[in-house]
Amino acid sequence: MEDPTEGSISIGDRPLVDRAERVYVPTEERNLGMVFQSYALWPHMTIRRNLAFPLNIRKASRADKDARIHEALDKVGLAHLKDRYPHQLSGGSSASRSRVPWCTRRACCCWTSRCPTSTRSCASRPGRG
């Protein structure tokens, strides 16, 4: 990621970067995540571990991680596949692979009061707004 040298970046009313006002929220404090279009998953980790990875970085408790992962997977009907590896989501489950990165975002989003995303968009299902 590039560091802006001029201008401003805000999410809603929350400024993240404003060079004129000397505002700069460090990347790791922005409570943002990305879901890449290719929806790559770590092939050596189960679906559960793929979803837990960003929560581990944020030092979430085990109970919180388990609850968030289950909730996110349950929303898209994948809770029963949590212990499978990405390559095991083949054939009819290939569409499932595209839903797992969304679950990562859902599991991580809105777990702090600083979440810039509305509850509606966090809770909405992929492709349903």
C-alpha positions as CSV (number, residue, x, y, z in Angstrom):
1,M,0.0,0.0,0.0
2,E,1.1,3.5,-0.8
3,D,1.3,6.3,1.7
4,P,-0.7,9.3,0.4
5,T,1.5,12.5,0.1
6,E,-1.4,14.9,-0.3
7,G,-5.2,14.9,-0.1
8,S,-7.5,13.1,2.3
9,I,-9.1,9.7,2.8
10,S,-12.2,9.2,5.0
11,I,-14.7,6.5,5.6
12,G,-18.0,8.1,6.5
13,D,-17.2,10.9,9.0
14,R,-13.9,9.2,10.1
15,P,-10.8,10.7,8.6
16,L,-8.0,8.2,8.1
17,V,-5.6,10.5,6.2
18,D,-5.7,14.3,5.9
19,R,-2.4,15.7,5.0
20,A,-3.6,19.3,5.3
21,E,-4.8,18.7,8.9
22,R,-1.9,16.4,9.7
23,V,-4.2,13.4,10.4
24,Y,-2.8,10.0,9.8
25,V,-4.3,6.8,11.3
26,P,-1.8,4.0,10.9
27,T,-2.9,1.1,8.6
28,E,-3.1,-1.4,11.4
29,E,-5.4,0.8,13.5
30,R,-8.0,1.4,10.7
31,N,-10.0,-1.8,11.3
32,L,-10.2,-2.5,7.6
33,G,-9.7,-5.6,5.6
34,M,-9.6,-6.5,2.0
35,V,-11.2,-9.3,0.1
36,F,-9.2,-9.9,-3.1
37,Q,-11.1,-10.7,-6.3
38,S,-9.2,-13.9,-6.7
39,Y,-10.3,-14.9,-3.2
40,A,-7.1,-16.8,-2.5
41,L,-7.0,-18.9,0.7
42,W,-4.0,-20.3,2.5
43,P,-4.0,-23.9,1.1
44,H,-2.2,-25.4,4.1
45,M,-4.8,-24.1,6.6
46,T,-8.4,-25.3,7.2
47,I,-11.3,-22.9,6.5
48,R,-11.5,-22.3,10.2
49,R,-7.8,-21.4,10.4
50,N,-8.1,-19.1,7.3
51,L,-10.8,-17.2,9.1
52,A,-9.0,-17.2,12.4
53,F,-5.8,-15.7,10.9
54,P,-6.8,-12.0,11.0
55,L,-8.5,-12.5,14.4
56,N,-5.2,-14.0,15.8
57,I,-3.4,-10.9,14.6
58,R,-5.9,-8.8,16.5
59,K,-5.4,-11.0,19.6
60,A,-9.1,-12.0,19.8
61,S,-9.9,-14.5,22.5
62,R,-10.5,-18.1,21.5
63,A,-14.2,-17.9,22.5
64,D,-14.6,-14.7,20.5
65,K,-12.9,-16.2,17.5
66,D,-14.9,-19.4,17.6
67,A,-18.2,-17.5,17.9
68,R,-17.3,-15.1,15.1
69,I,-16.1,-17.8,12.8
70,H,-19.2,-20.0,13.4
71,E,-21.6,-17.0,12.9
72,A,-19.9,-16.0,9.6
73,L,-19.8,-19.5,8.2
74,D,-23.4,-20.2,9.3
75,K,-24.6,-17.0,7.5
76,V,-23.5,-18.5,4.2
77,G,-24.3,-22.1,5.0
78,L,-20.7,-23.3,5.3
79,A,-20.4,-24.0,9.1
80,H,-20.3,-27.8,8.4
81,L,-17.1,-27.3,6.2
82,K,-15.0,-25.4,8.7
83,D,-12.5,-28.2,9.2
84,R,-11.9,-28.8,5.5
85,Y,-9.0,-27.4,3.5
86,P,-9.6,-25.1,0.5
87,H,-8.8,-27.9,-2.0
88,Q,-11.5,-30.0,-0.4
89,L,-14.1,-27.4,-1.5
90,S,-14.2,-28.6,-5.1
91,G,-16.8,-29.5,-7.6
92,G,-20.2,-28.3,-6.2
93,S,-18.4,-26.5,-3.4
94,S,-16.2,-24.3,-5.6
95,A,-18.8,-21.5,-5.1
96,S,-18.2,-22.1,-1.4
97,R,-14.6,-21.1,-1.9
98,S,-15.7,-17.7,-3.1
99,R,-17.8,-17.2,0.1
100,V,-15.0,-18.0,2.6
101,P,-13.1,-14.7,2.1
102,W,-16.4,-12.8,2.7
103,C,-16.7,-14.8,6.0
104,T,-13.2,-13.6,6.9
105,R,-14.3,-10.0,6.5
106,R,-17.6,-10.7,8.4
107,A,-15.8,-12.4,11.3
108,C,-13.4,-9.5,11.7
109,C,-15.6,-6.6,11.0
110,C,-17.5,-4.8,13.7
111,W,-15.8,-6.5,16.6
112,T,-14.7,-3.2,17.9
113,S,-16.7,0.0,18.5
114,R,-14.4,1.7,15.9
115,C,-15.9,-0.3,13.0
116,P,-16.4,2.1,10.1
117,T,-18.9,-0.2,8.4
118,S,-22.6,-0.2,9.1
119,T,-24.1,-3.2,10.8
120,R,-26.4,-3.7,7.9
121,S,-23.5,-4.1,5.4
122,C,-21.6,-6.3,7.8
123,A,-24.6,-8.6,8.3
124,S,-25.6,-8.7,4.6
125,R,-24.9,-11.7,2.6
126,P,-22.4,-11.5,-0.3
127,G,-24.0,-10.2,-3.4
128,R,-27.1,-9.1,-1.5
129,G,-26.0,-5.6,-0.6
